[in-house]
Amino acid sequence: MRAARFVTLCFVYSGSVFVAQYATVYGVSFETAGLAQLGVGLSLLAVGLFRLRRPEQEDETPAEYGPFAYAMATLSVFVTLVLLGQILLL
């Protein structure tokens, strides 16, 4: 898999997990922390979907696996672990 596609899928996945985490933990409430998390999730999801639809317009597309790709993979694993931990504590 190309590094650019991998990073794009990490954006979509992380955004989806943040939105699911908001829905699981906060439900339909308007707390500041929940709204911030929802905003981050929707932003990551929008960036990922934009990169999926127009990959040639992205200036900073990684050509090979480097620190950015590994950081996105680490973020994806981290938010998954946090979501699973919160589900287990509910």
Backbone as CSV, one residue per row, in Angstrom:
resi,resn,N_x,N_y,N_z,CA_x,CA_y,CA_z,C_x,C_y,C_z
1,MET,0.849,-1.167,0.000,0.000,0.000,0.000,0.902,1.239,0.000
2,ARG,0.500,2.209,-0.795,1.263,3.458,-0.842,1.132,4.191,0.486
3,ALA,2.177,4.902,0.848,2.181,5.622,2.121,1.091,6.682,2.160
4,ALA,0.847,7.350,1.051,-0.182,8.391,1.023,-1.557,7.806,1.284
5,ARG,-1.861,6.653,0.700,-3.161,6.018,0.913,-3.299,5.547,2.354
6,PHE,-2.213,5.013,2.917,-2.226,4.554,4.304,-2.514,5.711,5.258
7,VAL,-1.859,6.843,5.046,-2.076,8.015,5.902,-3.511,8.513,5.760
8,THR,-4.034,8.513,4.552,-5.416,8.946,4.327,-6.399,8.040,5.065
9,LEU,-6.182,6.741,4.993,-7.058,5.811,5.708,-6.930,5.979,7.224
10,CYS,-5.749,6.319,7.703,-5.579,6.598,9.137,-6.369,7.834,9.550
11,PHE,-6.400,8.873,8.691,-7.205,10.063,8.977,-8.685,9.681,9.088
12,VAL,-9.187,8.930,8.133,-10.598,8.541,8.136,-10.911,7.680,9.359
13,TYR,-10.054,6.717,9.643,-10.281,5.826,10.779,-10.253,6.591,12.104
14,SER,-9.241,7.433,12.299,-9.133,8.181,13.558,-10.320,9.122,13.738
15,GLY,-10.733,9.784,12.672,-11.904,10.657,12.762,-13.157,9.890,13.131
16,SER,-13.319,8.725,12.530,-14.486,7.889,12.836,-14.476,7.419,14.284
17,VAL,-13.304,7.057,14.779,-13.200,6.606,16.170,-13.497,7.754,17.131
18,PHE,-13.009,8.960,16.836,-13.307,10.107,17.703,-14.801,10.410,17.730
19,VAL,-15.473,10.331,16.594,-16.921,10.569,16.554,-17.660,9.470,17.311
20,ALA,-17.251,8.221,17.134,-17.875,7.118,17.873,-17.625,7.255,19.374
21,GLN,-16.442,7.719,19.731,-16.118,7.914,21.140,-17.002,9.005,21.743
22,TYR,-17.230,10.078,21.002,-18.122,11.138,21.475,-19.524,10.584,21.697
23,ALA,-20.025,9.817,20.731,-21.380,9.278,20.843,-21.490,8.295,21.998
24,THR,-20.441,7.520,22.242,-20.466,6.525,23.309,-20.369,7.159,24.684
25,VAL,-19.448,8.089,24.837,-19.176,8.644,26.160,-20.133,9.787,26.513
26,TYR,-20.356,10.718,25.576,-21.127,11.917,25.895,-22.584,11.837,25.467
27,GLY,-22.906,10.965,24.539,-24.278,10.910,24.053,-24.631,12.202,23.346
28,VAL,-25.792,12.743,23.678,-26.197,14.016,23.088,-26.134,15.069,24.181
29,SER,-24.927,15.474,24.528,-24.751,16.536,25.510,-23.837,17.589,24.908
30,PHE,-23.874,18.749,25.465,-23.123,19.869,24.915,-22.065,20.358,25.894
31,GLU,-21.305,19.425,26.433,-20.193,19.786,27.298,-19.026,20.230,26.431
32,THR,-18.188,21.076,26.985,-17.073,21.627,26.217,-16.120,20.538,25.736
33,ALA,-15.779,19.610,26.607,-14.851,18.541,26.223,-15.449,17.662,25.130
34,GLY,-16.718,17.367,25.233,-17.379,16.544,24.229,-17.458,17.234,22.876
35,LEU,-17.783,18.516,22.896,-17.849,19.257,21.642,-16.476,19.396,20.999
36,ALA,-15.446,19.556,21.828,-14.080,19.619,21.292,-13.697,18.294,20.644
37,GLN,-14.037,17.207,21.292,-13.736,15.887,20.731,-14.518,15.650,19.448
38,LEU,-15.763,16.044,19.412,-16.564,15.912,18.205,-15.982,16.760,17.077
39,GLY,-15.519,17.969,17.398,-14.909,18.838,16.397,-13.640,18.250,15.816
40,VAL,-12.809,17.666,16.676,-11.571,17.027,16.199,-11.910,15.829,15.321
41,GLY,-12.867,15.031,15.747,-13.259,13.862,14.966,-13.803,14.230,13.600
42,LEU,-14.683,15.233,13.564,-15.238,15.654,12.284,-14.176,16.281,11.388
43,SER,-13.233,17.002,11.986,-12.142,17.594,11.200,-11.256,16.521,10.584
44,LEU,-10.860,15.532,11.387,-10.034,14.445,10.846,-10.783,13.663,9.767
45,LEU,-12.054,13.444,9.980,-12.860,12.732,9.001,-12.972,13.536,7.700
46,ALA,-13.175,14.843,7.813,-13.280,15.689,6.621,-11.966,15.723,5.844
47,VAL,-10.846,15.832,6.561,-9.544,15.833,5.892,-9.322,14.504,5.183
48,GLY,-9.644,13.407,5.843,-9.476,12.093,5.232,-10.330,11.917,3.992
49,LEU,-11.589,12.359,4.068,-12.466,12.232,2.907,-12.018,13.147,1.767
50,PHE,-11.518,14.331,2.105,-10.987,15.227,1.076,-9.780,14.594,0.388
51,ARG,-8.903,13.986,1.179,-7.719,13.342,0.608,-8.092,12.126,-0.236
52,LEU,-9.174,11.434,0.119,-9.623,10.301,-0.690,-10.169,10.751,-2.049
53,ARG,-10.894,11.859,-2.050,-11.524,12.331,-3.282,-10.559,13.049,-4.209
54,ARG,-9.570,13.740,-3.663,-8.642,14.527,-4.482,-7.192,14.321,-4.035
55,PRO,-6.652,13.146,-4.241,-5.284,12.887,-3.768,-4.221,13.662,-4.533
56,GLU,-4.493,14.035,-5.771,-3.482,14.742,-6.554,-3.336,16.204,-6.138
57,GLN,-4.306,16.767,-5.426,-4.233,18.157,-4.999,-3.521,18.326,-3.668
58,GLU,-3.197,17.263,-3.029,-2.543,17.328,-1.721,-1.057,17.617,-1.910
59,ASP,-0.587,18.712,-1.325,0.811,19.119,-1.479,1.764,18.289,-0.628
60,GLU,1.349,17.938,0.542,2.227,17.279,1.501,1.959,15.782,1.580
61,THR,1.784,15.147,0.456,1.517,13.722,0.424,2.816,12.952,0.639
62,PRO,2.869,12.081,1.626,4.109,11.330,1.841,4.335,10.310,0.732
63,ALA,5.542,10.286,0.207,5.882,9.356,-0.871,6.361,8.024,-0.319
64,GLU,6.858,8.032,0.898,7.341,6.801,1.506,6.987,6.818,2.986
65,TYR,7.092,5.669,3.585,6.776,5.576,5.010,7.853,6.296,5.807
66,GLY,7.432,7.258,6.577,8.354,8.036,7.389,7.698,8.372,8.713
67,PRO,8.210,9.384,9.399,7.674,9.738,10.724,6.184,10.088,10.715
68,PHE,5.716,10.761,9.663,4.306,11.149,9.618,3.398,9.932,9.512
69,ALA,3.760,8.987,8.659,2.948,7.772,8.512,2.949,6.962,9.805
70,TYR,4.096,6.862,10.446,4.163,6.119,11.711,3.411,6.842,12.819
71,ALA,3.428,8.167,12.809,2.677,8.929,13.814,1.173,8.733,13.628
72,MET,0.720,8.701,12.380,-0.705,8.479,12.131,-1.120,7.066,12.544
73,ALA,-0.261,6.081,12.297,-0.561,4.710,12.719,-0.620,4.629,14.244
74,THR,0.295,5.308,14.917,0.311,5.329,16.377,-0.941,6.010,16.919
75,LEU,-1.353,7.116,16.296,-2.577,7.798,16.712,-3.784,6.880,16.565
76,SER,-3.849,6.151,15.467,-4.979,5.239,15.242,-5.041,4.158,16.312
77,VAL,-3.902,3.584,16.643,-3.866,2.551,17.681,-4.231,3.150,19.037
78,PHE,-3.709,4.329,19.337,-3.960,4.963,20.624,-5.442,5.286,20.816
79,VAL,-6.084,5.902,19.804,-7.498,6.249,19.986,-8.374,5.000,20.055
80,THR,-7.959,3.922,19.395,-8.701,2.665,19.504,-8.607,2.107,20.913
81,LEU,-7.410,2.130,21.494,-7.234,1.633,22.856,-8.008,2.473,23.868
82,VAL,-8.017,3.781,23.676,-8.768,4.657,24.583,-10.265,4.369,24.473
83,LEU,-10.765,4.212,23.261,-12.188,3.905,23.083,-12.546,2.577,23.731
84,LEU,-11.736,1.556,23.520,-12.013,0.257,24.135,-11.956,0.343,25.653
85,GLY,-11.011,1.096,26.188,-10.922,1.284,27.635,-12.161,1.998,28.182
86,GLN,-12.631,3.005,27.461,-13.827,3.708,27.930,-15.068,2.834,27.845
87,ILE,-15.164,2.005,26.829,-16.306,1.092,26.728,-16.292,0.096,27.872
88,LEU,-15.114,-0.403,28.211,-15.024,-1.363,29.317,-15.343,-0.735,30.662
89,LEU,-15.084,0.568,30.819,-15.350,1.243,32.083,-16.798,1.730,32.202
90,LEU,-17.565,1.717,31.134,-18.958,2.197,31.215,-19.818,1.268,31.977
